[in-house]
Amino acid sequence: MKWYMRKCIRCGRYTLREDKCPYCGGELVIPHPPKFSPQDKYIKYRYELKKEKKLI
Ligand SMILES: [Zn+2]
């Protein structure tokens, strides 16, 4: 699946347009959801810790 959506850096809305935001005329960026993020791993690790603490 290709990601055609663009995100406005001014209002944060998503659009299919490529030049500018149809809502506020702001600049558009292509949001790239990271496939592998060490931060996500860290969050999961913290979540696991929380879960363990609750069990104890
Ligand atoms: Zn906008």
N, CA, C, O and the ligand as a Tripos MOL2 file, in Angstrom:
@<TRIPOS>MOLECULE
protein
  225   223    57     0     0
PROTEIN
NO_CHARGES

@<TRIPOS>ATOM
      1 N           0.8330   -1.1950    0.0000 N.3       1 MET1
      2 CA          0.0000    0.0000    0.0000 C.3       1 MET1
      3 C           0.8710    1.2490    0.0000 C.2       1 MET1
      4 O           1.7580    1.4130    0.8380 O.2       1 MET1
      5 N           0.6000    2.1140   -0.9490 N.am      2 LYS2
      6 CA          1.3670    3.3610   -1.0260 C.3       2 LYS2
      7 C           0.7210    4.4470   -0.1900 C.2       2 LYS2
      8 O          -0.4980    4.4970   -0.0260 O.2       2 LYS2
      9 N           1.5490    5.2880    0.3170 N.am      3 TRP3
     10 CA          1.0790    6.3480    1.1930 C.3       3 TRP3
     11 C           1.0490    7.6550    0.4080 C.2       3 TRP3
     12 O           2.0860    8.2830    0.1920 O.2       3 TRP3
     13 N          -0.1490    8.0590   -0.0160 N.am      4 TYR4
     14 CA         -0.2770    9.2650   -0.8230 C.3       4 TYR4
     15 C          -0.6760   10.4870    0.0140 C.2       4 TYR4
     16 O          -0.6080   11.6240   -0.4520 O.2       4 TYR4
     17 N          -1.0820   10.2320    1.2230 N.am      5 MET5
     18 CA         -1.5740   11.3310    2.0430 C.3       5 MET5
     19 C          -0.4480   12.2670    2.4530 C.2       5 MET5
     20 O           0.6760   11.8470    2.7270 O.2       5 MET5
     21 N          -0.7860   13.5380    2.4840 N.am      6 ARG6
     22 CA          0.1790   14.5420    2.9610 C.3       6 ARG6
     23 C          -0.3920   15.1830    4.2140 C.2       6 ARG6
     24 O          -1.6040   15.2450    4.4240 O.2       6 ARG6
     25 N           0.5090   15.6440    5.0130 N.am      7 LYS7
     26 CA          0.0780   16.2840    6.2480 C.3       7 LYS7
     27 C           0.5010   17.7420    6.2510 C.2       7 LYS7
     28 O           1.6300   18.0820    5.8980 O.2       7 LYS7
     29 N          -0.4220   18.5910    6.6550 N.am      8 CYS8
     30 CA         -0.1390   20.0180    6.7210 C.3       8 CYS8
     31 C           0.6620   20.3130    7.9850 C.2       8 CYS8
     32 O           0.3360   19.8460    9.0760 O.2       8 CYS8
     33 N           1.7300   21.1100    7.8030 N.am      9 ILE9
     34 CA          2.5450   21.4160    8.9780 C.3       9 ILE9
     35 C           1.9520   22.5570    9.7920 C.2       9 ILE9
     36 O           2.3820   22.8220   10.9140 O.2       9 ILE9
     37 N           0.9640   23.2260    9.2150 N.am     10 ARG10
     38 CA          0.3540   24.3480    9.9360 C.3      10 ARG10
     39 C          -0.8340   23.9180   10.7780 C.2      10 ARG10
     40 O          -0.9010   24.2210   11.9690 O.2      10 ARG10
     41 N          -1.7810   23.2030   10.1500 N.am     11 CYS11
     42 CA         -2.9780   22.8190   10.9010 C.3      11 CYS11
     43 C          -2.9840   21.3300   11.2560 C.2      11 CYS11
     44 O          -3.8180   20.8770   12.0390 O.2      11 CYS11
     45 N          -2.0450   20.5720   10.6740 N.am     12 GLY12
     46 CA         -1.9190   19.1680   11.0410 C.3      12 GLY12
     47 C          -2.9650   18.2680   10.4080 C.2      12 GLY12
     48 O          -3.1100   17.1120   10.8040 O.2      12 GLY12
     49 N          -3.7000   18.7880    9.4230 N.am     13 ARG13
     50 CA         -4.7250   17.9720    8.7760 C.3      13 ARG13
     51 C          -4.1140   17.1940    7.6160 C.2      13 ARG13
     52 O          -3.0910   17.5850    7.0540 O.2      13 ARG13
     53 N          -4.7590   16.0900    7.2750 N.am     14 TYR14
     54 CA         -4.2850   15.2580    6.1770 C.3      14 TYR14
     55 C          -5.0450   15.5900    4.9040 C.2      14 TYR14
     56 O          -6.2420   15.8750    4.9390 O.2      14 TYR14
     57 N          -4.3420   15.5490    3.7830 N.am     15 THR15
     58 CA         -4.9630   15.8500    2.5030 C.3      15 THR15
     59 C          -4.3180   15.0110    1.4160 C.2      15 THR15
     60 O          -3.2150   14.4910    1.5790 O.2      15 THR15
     61 N          -5.0320   14.8900    0.3010 N.am     16 LEU16
     62 CA         -4.4850   14.1690   -0.8440 C.3      16 LEU16
     63 C          -3.7990   15.1280   -1.8170 C.2      16 LEU16
     64 O          -3.1890   14.6870   -2.7900 O.2      16 LEU16
     65 N          -3.8920   16.4030   -1.5690 N.am     17 ARG17
     66 CA         -3.2670   17.3850   -2.4350 C.3      17 ARG17
     67 C          -1.7530   17.3920   -2.2590 C.2      17 ARG17
     68 O          -1.2290   16.9880   -1.2220 O.2      17 ARG17
     69 N          -1.0670   17.8580   -3.2930 N.am     18 GLU18
     70 CA          0.3920   17.8020   -3.2460 C.3      18 GLU18
     71 C           1.0460   19.1690   -3.1260 C.2      18 GLU18
     72 O           2.2000   19.2780   -2.7120 O.2      18 GLU18
     73 N           0.3070   20.2080   -3.4880 N.am     19 ASP19
     74 CA          0.9440   21.5310   -3.4930 C.3      19 ASP19
     75 C           0.8360   22.2400   -2.1450 C.2      19 ASP19
     76 O           1.8380   22.6310   -1.5450 O.2      19 ASP19
     77 N          -0.4150   22.3950   -1.6820 N.am     20 LYS20
     78 CA         -0.6000   23.0750   -0.4070 C.3      20 LYS20
     79 C          -1.8640   22.6020    0.2770 C.2      20 LYS20
     80 O          -2.7130   21.9460   -0.3270 O.2      20 LYS20
     81 N          -1.9710   22.9450    1.5420 N.am     21 CYS21
     82 CA         -3.1160   22.5270    2.3310 C.3      21 CYS21
     83 C          -4.3930   23.2060    1.8250 C.2      21 CYS21
     84 O          -4.4240   24.4290    1.6910 O.2      21 CYS21
     85 N          -5.4530   22.4250    1.5410 N.am     22 PRO22
     86 CA         -6.7190   23.0070    1.0680 C.3      22 PRO22
     87 C          -7.4790   23.7260    2.1840 C.2      22 PRO22
     88 O          -8.4310   24.4570    1.9110 O.2      22 PRO22
     89 N          -7.0730   23.5290    3.4160 N.am     23 TYR23
     90 CA         -7.7770   24.1440    4.5420 C.3      23 TYR23
     91 C          -7.1620   25.4740    4.9420 C.2      23 TYR23
     92 O          -7.8800   26.4490    5.1670 O.2      23 TYR23
     93 N          -5.8300   25.5230    5.0320 N.am     24 CYS24
     94 CA         -5.2040   26.7500    5.5150 C.3      24 CYS24
     95 C          -4.1120   27.2500    4.5730 C.2      24 CYS24
     96 O          -3.5300   28.3080    4.8100 O.2      24 CYS24
     97 N          -3.8270   26.4940    3.5020 N.am     25 GLY25
     98 CA         -2.8020   26.9220    2.5520 C.3      25 GLY25
     99 C          -1.3940   26.6840    3.0370 C.2      25 GLY25
    100 O          -0.4370   27.2060    2.4650 O.2      25 GLY25
    101 N          -1.2610   25.8960    4.0900 N.am     26 GLY26
    102 CA          0.0490   25.6270    4.6710 C.3      26 GLY26
    103 C           0.8510   24.6310    3.8630 C.2      26 GLY26
    104 O           0.3470   24.0150    2.9240 O.2      26 GLY26
    105 N           2.0980   24.4860    4.2380 N.am     27 GLU27
    106 CA          3.0150   23.5720    3.5550 C.3      27 GLU27
    107 C           2.6730   22.1320    3.9220 C.2      27 GLU27
    108 O           2.2350   21.8340    5.0340 O.2      27 GLU27
    109 N           2.8920   21.2460    2.9430 N.am     28 LEU28
    110 CA          2.5730   19.8420    3.1810 C.3      28 LEU28
    111 C           3.8350   19.0010    3.2880 C.2      28 LEU28
    112 O           4.8290   19.2460    2.6050 O.2      28 LEU28
    113 N           3.7710   18.0210    4.1460 N.am     29 VAL29
    114 CA          4.8730   17.0750    4.2640 C.3      29 VAL29
    115 C           4.3040   15.6710    4.1380 C.2      29 VAL29
    116 O           3.1250   15.4390    4.4070 O.2      29 VAL29
    117 N           5.1530   14.7410    3.7270 N.am     30 ILE30
    118 CA          4.7220   13.3500    3.6480 C.3      30 ILE30
    119 C           5.0890   12.6810    4.9600 C.2      30 ILE30
    120 O           6.2640   12.5080    5.2810 O.2      30 ILE30
    121 N           4.0680   12.3110    5.7090 N.am     31 PRO31
    122 CA          4.3800   11.6610    6.9820 C.3      31 PRO31
    123 C           4.8690   10.2310    6.7610 C.2      31 PRO31
    124 O           4.2090    9.4240    6.1060 O.2      31 PRO31
    125 N           6.0250    9.9430    7.3160 N.am     32 HIS32
    126 CA          6.5870    8.6050    7.1680 C.3      32 HIS32
    127 C           6.4880    7.8810    8.5000 C.2      32 HIS32
    128 O           7.2820    8.1270    9.4080 O.2      32 HIS32
    129 N           5.5270    6.9990    8.6130 N.am     33 PRO33
    130 CA          5.4620    6.2310    9.8470 C.3      33 PRO33
    131 C           6.6400    5.2650    9.9220 C.2      33 PRO33
    132 O           6.7940    4.4130    9.0470 O.2      33 PRO33
    133 N           7.4560    5.3820   10.9350 N.am     34 PRO34
    134 CA          8.6300    4.5240   11.0160 C.3      34 PRO34
    135 C           8.2490    3.0590   11.2070 C.2      34 PRO34
    136 O           7.4410    2.7060   12.0660 O.2      34 PRO34
    137 N           8.8610    2.2220   10.3730 N.am     35 LYS35
    138 CA          8.5470    0.7940   10.4650 C.3      35 LYS35
    139 C           9.2210    0.1880   11.6900 C.2      35 LYS35
    140 O           8.6640   -0.6700   12.3750 O.2      35 LYS35
    141 N          10.4170    0.6540   11.9370 N.am     36 PHE36
    142 CA         11.1160    0.1710   13.1230 C.3      36 PHE36
    143 C          11.6320    1.3570   13.9140 C.2      36 PHE36
    144 O          12.4650    2.1220   13.4290 O.2      36 PHE36
    145 N          11.1510    1.5040   15.0970 N.am     37 SER37
    146 CA         11.5840    2.6120   15.9320 C.3      37 SER37
    147 C          12.0850    2.1020   17.2740 C.2      37 SER37
    148 O          11.3600    1.4110   17.9900 O.2      37 SER37
    149 N          13.3150    2.4370   17.6130 N.am     38 PRO38
    150 CA         13.8300    2.0090   18.9190 C.3      38 PRO38
    151 C          13.0520    2.6340   20.0720 C.2      38 PRO38
    152 O          13.0390    2.1120   21.1870 O.2      38 PRO38
    153 N          12.4030    3.7620   19.7840 N.am     39 GLN39
    154 CA         11.6090    4.4150   20.8180 C.3      39 GLN39
    155 C          10.3880    3.5580   21.1640 C.2      39 GLN39
    156 O          10.0180    3.4270   22.3310 O.2      39 GLN39
    157 N           9.7720    2.9790   20.1370 N.am     40 ASP40
    158 CA          8.6160    2.1190   20.3740 C.3      40 ASP40
    159 C           9.0000    0.9270   21.2420 C.2      40 ASP40
    160 O           8.2520    0.4930   22.1180 O.2      40 ASP40
    161 N          10.1950    0.4170   20.9620 N.am     41 LYS41
    162 CA         10.6960   -0.7180   21.7200 C.3      41 LYS41
    163 C          10.8520   -0.3130   23.1840 C.2      41 LYS41
    164 O          10.5360   -1.0720   24.1000 O.2      41 LYS41
    165 N          11.3430    0.8920   23.3670 N.am     42 TYR42
    166 CA         11.5610    1.4070   24.7130 C.3      42 TYR42
    167 C          10.2320    1.5840   25.4390 C.2      42 TYR42
    168 O          10.1130    1.2580   26.6200 O.2      42 TYR42
    169 N           9.2280    2.1050   24.7210 N.am     43 ILE43
    170 CA          7.9110    2.3000   25.3210 C.3      43 ILE43
    171 C           7.3170    0.9600   25.7300 C.2      43 ILE43
    172 O           6.7040    0.8240   26.7890 O.2      43 ILE43
    173 N           7.5160   -0.0280   24.8550 N.am     44 LYS44
    174 CA          6.9940   -1.3500   25.1580 C.3      44 LYS44
    175 C           7.6870   -1.9100   26.4000 C.2      44 LYS44
    176 O           7.0690   -2.5520   27.2490 O.2      44 LYS44
    177 N           8.9850   -1.6440   26.4740 N.am     45 TYR45
    178 CA          9.7650   -2.1120   27.6180 C.3      45 TYR45
    179 C           9.2440   -1.4790   28.9090 C.2      45 TYR45
    180 O           9.0960   -2.1440   29.9340 O.2      45 TYR45
    181 N           8.9700   -0.1750   28.8280 N.am     46 ARG46
    182 CA          8.4550    0.5210   30.0030 C.3      46 ARG46
    183 C           7.0750   -0.0010   30.3820 C.2      46 ARG46
    184 O           6.7350   -0.1160   31.5600 O.2      46 ARG46
    185 N           6.2940   -0.3130   29.3590 N.am     47 TYR47
    186 CA          4.9630   -0.8340   29.5980 C.3      47 TYR47
    187 C           5.0380   -2.1760   30.3130 C.2      47 TYR47
    188 O           4.2660   -2.4620   31.2280 O.2      47 TYR47
    189 N           5.9830   -2.9840   29.8720 N.am     48 GLU48
    190 CA          6.1610   -4.2830   30.5070 C.3      48 GLU48
    191 C           6.5660   -4.1130   31.9680 C.2      48 GLU48
    192 O           6.1090   -4.8560   32.8370 O.2      48 GLU48
    193 N           7.4170   -3.1410   32.2280 N.am     49 LEU49
    194 CA          7.8390   -2.8690   33.5960 C.3      49 LEU49
    195 C           6.6540   -2.4730   34.4570 C.2      49 LEU49
    196 O           6.5100   -2.9310   35.5900 O.2      49 LEU49
    197 N           5.8100   -1.6160   33.9050 N.am     50 LYS50
    198 CA          4.6180   -1.1730   34.6350 C.3      50 LYS50
    199 C           3.7170   -2.3390   34.9850 C.2      50 LYS50
    200 O           3.1760   -2.4400   36.0860 O.2      50 LYS50
    201 N           3.5770   -3.2220   33.9970 N.am     51 LYS51
    202 CA          2.7240   -4.3750   34.1820 C.3      51 LYS51
    203 C           3.2800   -5.2510   35.3010 C.2      51 LYS51
    204 O           2.5350   -5.7680   36.1340 O.2      51 LYS51
    205 N           4.5880   -5.4060   35.3040 N.am     52 GLU52
    206 CA          5.2170   -6.2270   36.3310 C.3      52 GLU52
    207 C           5.0290   -5.6150   37.7150 C.2      52 GLU52
    208 O           4.7650   -6.3220   38.6880 O.2      52 GLU52
    209 N           5.1650   -4.3100   37.7890 N.am     53 LYS53
    210 CA          5.0150   -3.6210   39.0740 C.3      53 LYS53
    211 C           3.6140   -3.8210   39.6420 C.2      53 LYS53
    212 O           3.4260   -3.9840   40.8470 O.2      53 LYS53
    213 N           2.6400   -3.8040   38.7360 N.am     54 LYS54
    214 CA          1.2540   -3.9770   39.1760 C.3      54 LYS54
    215 C           1.0270   -5.3720   39.7270 C.2      54 LYS54
    216 O           0.2230   -5.5740   40.6370 O.2      54 LYS54
    217 N           1.7400   -6.3190   39.1680 N.am     55 LEU55
    218 CA          1.5780   -7.7090   39.6030 C.3      55 LEU55
    219 C           2.1970   -7.9270   40.9710 C.2      55 LEU55
    220 O           1.7440   -8.7770   41.7370 O.2      55 LEU55
    221 N           3.2300   -7.1620   41.2740 N.am     56 ILE56
    222 CA          3.9330   -7.3570   42.5540 C.3      56 ILE56
    223 C           3.2310   -6.6960   43.7190 C.2      56 ILE56
    224 O           3.7060   -6.7760   44.8520 O.2      56 ILE56
    225 ZN         -3.4320   23.2970    6.8350 Zn       57 ZN57
@<TRIPOS>BOND
     1     1     2 1
     2     2     3 1
     3     3     4 2
     4     3     5 am
     5     5     6 1
     6     6     7 1
     7     7     8 2
     8     7     9 am
     9     9    10 1
    10    10    11 1
    11    11    12 2
    12    11    13 am
    13    13    14 1
    14    14    15 1
    15    15    16 2
    16    15    17 am
    17    17    18 1
    18    18    19 1
    19    19    20 2
    20    19    21 am
    21    21    22 1
    22    22    23 1
    23    23    24 2
    24    23    25 am
    25    25    26 1
    26    26    27 1
    27    27    28 2
    28    27    29 am
    29    29    30 1
    30    30    31 1
    31    31    32 2
    32    31    33 am
    33    33    34 1
    34    34    35 1
    35    35    36 2
    36    35    37 am
    37    37    38 1
    38    38    39 1
    39    39    40 2
    40    39    41 am
    41    41    42 1
    42    42    43 1
    43    43    44 2
    44    43    45 am
    45    45    46 1
    46    46    47 1
    47    47    48 2
    48    47    49 am
    49    49    50 1
    50    50    51 1
    51    51    52 2
    52    51    53 am
    53    53    54 1
    54    54    55 1
    55    55    56 2
    56    55    57 am
    57    57    58 1
    58    58    59 1
    59    59    60 2
    60    59    61 am
    61    61    62 1
    62    62    63 1
    63    63    64 2
    64    63    65 am
    65    65    66 1
    66    66    67 1
    67    67    68 2
    68    67    69 am
    69    69    70 1
    70    70    71 1
    71    71    72 2
    72    71    73 am
    73    73    74 1
    74    74    75 1
    75    75    76 2
    76    75    77 am
    77    77    78 1
    78    78    79 1
    79    79    80 2
    80    79    81 am
    81    81    82 1
    82    82    83 1
    83    83    84 2
    84    83    85 am
    85    85    86 1
    86    86    87 1
    87    87    88 2
    88    87    89 am
    89    89    90 1
    90    90    91 1
    91    91    92 2
    92    91    93 am
    93    93    94 1
    94    94    95 1
    95    95    96 2
    96    95    97 am
    97    97    98 1
    98    98    99 1
    99    99   100 2
   100    99   101 am
   101   101   102 1
   102   102   103 1
   103   103   104 2
   104   103   105 am
   105   105   106 1
   106   106   107 1
   107   107   108 2
   108   107   109 am
   109   109   110 1
   110   110   111 1
   111   111   112 2
   112   111   113 am
   113   113   114 1
   114   114   115 1
   115   115   116 2
   116   115   117 am
   117   117   118 1
   118   118   119 1
   119   119   120 2
   120   119   121 am
   121   121   122 1
   122   122   123 1
   123   123   124 2
   124   123   125 am
   125   125   126 1
   126   126   127 1
   127   127   128 2
   128   127   129 am
   129   129   130 1
   130   130   131 1
   131   131   132 2
   132   131   133 am
   133   133   134 1
   134   134   135 1
   135   135   136 2
   136   135   137 am
   137   137   138 1
   138   138   139 1
   139   139   140 2
   140   139   141 am
   141   141   142 1
   142   142   143 1
   143   143   144 2
   144   143   145 am
   145   145   146 1
   146   146   147 1
   147   147   148 2
   148   147   149 am
   149   149   150 1
   150   150   151 1
   151   151   152 2
   152   151   153 am
   153   153   154 1
   154   154   155 1
   155   155   156 2
   156   155   157 am
   157   157   158 1
   158   158   159 1
   159   159   160 2
   160   159   161 am
   161   161   162 1
   162   162   163 1
   163   163   164 2
   164   163   165 am
   165   165   166 1
   166   166   167 1
   167   167   168 2
   168   167   169 am
   169   169   170 1
   170   170   171 1
   171   171   172 2
   172   171   173 am
   173   173   174 1
   174   174   175 1
   175   175   176 2
   176   175   177 am
   177   177   178 1
   178   178   179 1
   179   179   180 2
   180   179   181 am
   181   181   182 1
   182   182   183 1
   183   183   184 2
   184   183   185 am
   185   185   186 1
   186   186   187 1
   187   187   188 2
   188   187   189 am
   189   189   190 1
   190   190   191 1
   191   191   192 2
   192   191   193 am
   193   193   194 1
   194   194   195 1
   195   195   196 2
   196   195   197 am
   197   197   198 1
   198   198   199 1
   199   199   200 2
   200   199   201 am
   201   201   202 1
   202   202   203 1
   203   203   204 2
   204   203   205 am
   205   205   206 1
   206   206   207 1
   207   207   208 2
   208   207   209 am
   209   209   210 1
   210   210   211 1
   211   211   212 2
   212   211   213 am
   213   213   214 1
   214   214   215 1
   215   215   216 2
   216   215   217 am
   217   217   218 1
   218   218   219 1
   219   219   220 2
   220   219   221 am
   221   221   222 1
   222   222   223 1
   223   223   224 2
@<TRIPOS>SUBSTRUCTURE
     1 MET1         2 RESIDUE 1 A MET
     2 LYS2         6 RESIDUE 1 A LYS
     3 TRP3        10 RESIDUE 1 A TRP
     4 TYR4        14 RESIDUE 1 A TYR
     5 MET5        18 RESIDUE 1 A MET
     6 ARG6        22 RESIDUE 1 A ARG
     7 LYS7        26 RESIDUE 1 A LYS
     8 CYS8        30 RESIDUE 1 A CYS
     9 ILE9        34 RESIDUE 1 A ILE
    10 ARG10       38 RESIDUE 1 A ARG
    11 CYS11       42 RESIDUE 1 A CYS
    12 GLY12       46 RESIDUE 1 A GLY
    13 ARG13       50 RESIDUE 1 A ARG
    14 TYR14       54 RESIDUE 1 A TYR
    15 THR15       58 RESIDUE 1 A THR
    16 LEU16       62 RESIDUE 1 A LEU
    17 ARG17       66 RESIDUE 1 A ARG
    18 GLU18       70 RESIDUE 1 A GLU
    19 ASP19       74 RESIDUE 1 A ASP
    20 LYS20       78 RESIDUE 1 A LYS
    21 CYS21       82 RESIDUE 1 A CYS
    22 PRO22       86 RESIDUE 1 A PRO
    23 TYR23       90 RESIDUE 1 A TYR
    24 CYS24       94 RESIDUE 1 A CYS
    25 GLY25       98 RESIDUE 1 A GLY
    26 GLY26      102 RESIDUE 1 A GLY
    27 GLU27      106 RESIDUE 1 A GLU
    28 LEU28      110 RESIDUE 1 A LEU
    29 VAL29      114 RESIDUE 1 A VAL
    30 ILE30      118 RESIDUE 1 A ILE
    31 PRO31      122 RESIDUE 1 A PRO
    32 HIS32      126 RESIDUE 1 A HIS
    33 PRO33      130 RESIDUE 1 A PRO
    34 PRO34      134 RESIDUE 1 A PRO
    35 LYS35      138 RESIDUE 1 A LYS
    36 PHE36      142 RESIDUE 1 A PHE
    37 SER37      146 RESIDUE 1 A SER
    38 PRO38      150 RESIDUE 1 A PRO
    39 GLN39      154 RESIDUE 1 A GLN
    40 ASP40      158 RESIDUE 1 A ASP
    41 LYS41      162 RESIDUE 1 A LYS
    42 TYR42      166 RESIDUE 1 A TYR
    43 ILE43      170 RESIDUE 1 A ILE
    44 LYS44      174 RESIDUE 1 A LYS
    45 TYR45      178 RESIDUE 1 A TYR
    46 ARG46      182 RESIDUE 1 A ARG
    47 TYR47      186 RESIDUE 1 A TYR
    48 GLU48      190 RESIDUE 1 A GLU
    49 LEU49      194 RESIDUE 1 A LEU
    50 LYS50      198 RESIDUE 1 A LYS
    51 LYS51      202 RESIDUE 1 A LYS
    52 GLU52      206 RESIDUE 1 A GLU
    53 LYS53      210 RESIDUE 1 A LYS
    54 LYS54      214 RESIDUE 1 A LYS
    55 LEU55      218 RESIDUE 1 A LEU
    56 ILE56      222 RESIDUE 1 A ILE
    57 ZN57       225 GROUP 0 **** ****
